[in-house]
């Protein structure tokens, strides 16, 4: 356990940037970047709204758009029927506006070591629906409940293959929900189903709420940051991760663009 | 604690593992890293380096010199990911779990049992040393709370059968449990290596032991690092009860024979008076004796093959004095060539070390094959041709069936790399095969005597005839010398029940018994006579 804690501290604080801002107590726990309200948490949100900065942006994609990879789900008619226009791999999804979907953008380093963030009481949910994971890429905080749902009602096993956290491999032969938590930060933890070899997902586990996943418009936002200098990483399943260093002052909002090439 | 039945079959599998280790050690070996200044357990380290490092690696990373030849791969102790546990998924094994695996080995893998080789102190020391490879062991794991077996015998197994369907074990393990489920060709372990769904009809090969209790434990704990998940969460969710999982375990146990098959040296081909079976599914075969022969990977001639699919065959034989019928039955999860298994061969080729210069063929479709080998003629002495398809001096005669053609051919072997097909004749061997849920049944038929005896063995009842078996799984990339092999055994064609055979011994028994009786009766009468007068007087 201690080894994991050390590893996690090293991961997050690899490049500690001293931030002058004193950390004042925020009033009410407000929604975290992921959208989950941090209700009933014993720790108050440690960044004052008076200072909070924002980093927003989008993930652009240039070059030839990769051909969509069709998934053969004929072995599971129940799932195949849920995809009227056919099922496709979500490894690389380029949006109509030329942005890239399913990119996990997060604060890799730069947060003061003294800050502790409340664990959101609201669980995140990953569903197995139509023999695909929804969402395909998502984030969760250390200790936050991740509810694993099986809407398909047929056998899935959900297996986590972390290298820092402990793994798990759970069978869900009918519609049911199984809760799990991660004990240490780890970006990313692969999830997979062995019954359906095409099914995979990734969860980023962080000790803070500063993460965002690009959707259909390719944008992301990291809100309620303490002023400071941060290494922001954009992780994508298929392409190498990219980082940018961004400095934001109190109440400042900055927009950045990551560009992935085919 | 129930001990797994150790069969000779498992022993032979261990032999291949040992071969892999020997092969690996024959190669130049890199030096062990210098021992840490304050070694936590010098005794454990010494045992580990001597007995374990060959497969598990000097640093415990599962990368020992033999690892490239093994599948499943040796455990990487630095990852602290263990299959056989009594703890929840993702938890570490207890000390008792580790001891159990070290003591008993792991069925169906290259991990042998150590309790006869190492002292209790040595085993304890090496277990401590293995744990030192991962910091995760700083926190002692706790075993799951297991319910007790509600028993129930056949009724429990029947109920378990319905549950087996409900929780969809068949998706990987197949409808008949032979490891041929729809998902089987895609399965991989946590390191990306291909892995097979267990053949649930061969409990002596189960990684974690084949008893009802051990099967129940695996259902509760899962086999971490493999696709086999835990079913404990269903109990928490109220979907299944603890008793349900016991019933599934009873059902799975019922799929295997009561005892692991015992290996015998000779197939008895009984002589029958009626008609011989007409095909591999003829119900007459269910009344004929079954003889089990373990097969192992061919690791002598190159290209070698350390990860064969077929680990044993059952042989049955009958004859009517003119014709011999032999049925060979074996388990193979694919009916090759099977498009669903198309990618498996490439994955196998990547997982196994290329120890020979022959590039792995992963493209052309390959059929399944089985071959029965005999000498070309019966010799007077005990000498037999070289078991691996003969030699130039002493050739062998082979019946070779393949799945794509659905027919057999006759071949004379002058060595594994020199096979010469015999020209088809009216009385050449014929064969037909059926594939049924992960099982091949192939029936060979040939006249005992053939018109042209050049290269063709003429079968004679009443004496043991050398016989050997080979099998290939095309979906596993097996062809040529990449195959499963068995050693020479024998087949004995029974002789008809004639008075000459059974009459004289019977007469001898009767006459001896009769004479004995006569002596006794006479003696009694004599004794009785001496008393009678006084009694009746």
Interface residues (C-beta under 8 A of the other chain):
Chain A: X1 X2 X3 X75 X154 X155 X157 X158 X159 X160 X161 X163 X166 X167 X168 X169 X170 X171 X172 X173 X174 X176 X177 X178 X194 X195 X196 X197
Chain B: X79 X81 X89 X90 X91 X135 X136 X138 X139 X166 X167 X168 X171 X172 X182 X183 X186 X187 X188 X190 X222 X224 X225 X226 X227 X228 X229 X230 X231 X233 X234 X236 X237 X239
